[in-house]
């Protein structure tokens, strides 16, 4: 009997999910990362990029098409639906808990003024916030919940939810798929053999804007 030994670092490795859970686990992870509080640590960006590389293998789990593009497209559409549903669940959760939070008294960890500030932000920039949050780890987990809390218009949220999810999934999966083929055909370089480096680069690119914002905000407070 073969035992599967799991280490903590495996949870940050997208290939681990693909090899051990396949398409159905990917769909759950994308749902959880965008719809559940507990999903903020999951590797959304790098998982989609690597899923694009393995799109034909993932497609073979549910159907058999001898067409590279259609395999990629169908897998992408399934993941898009999962991400849209995840964000919608997050919005519903925020909307349900919002009234309680607006009535809650201020405490050391909770300040009602931040809710009003968030509502003002979403009223003015809500659409862009929902779209761009898709590309930012951790932030994409909480963005739909906050949108629900501050009562962002449901139809407006749904439109930008769909737009952001389509842009996120297609850019990551098509980027992974065709960059893999480009490097393999033109340089004989197999990205599957260097996924660790790719994951580090993706994490750096997606978290850099957040880190820059935090550093600049800290400097402004000091000044």
Order of alpha helices (4+ residues) and beta strands (2+ residues): alpha-alpha-alpha-alpha-alpha-alpha-alpha-alpha-alpha
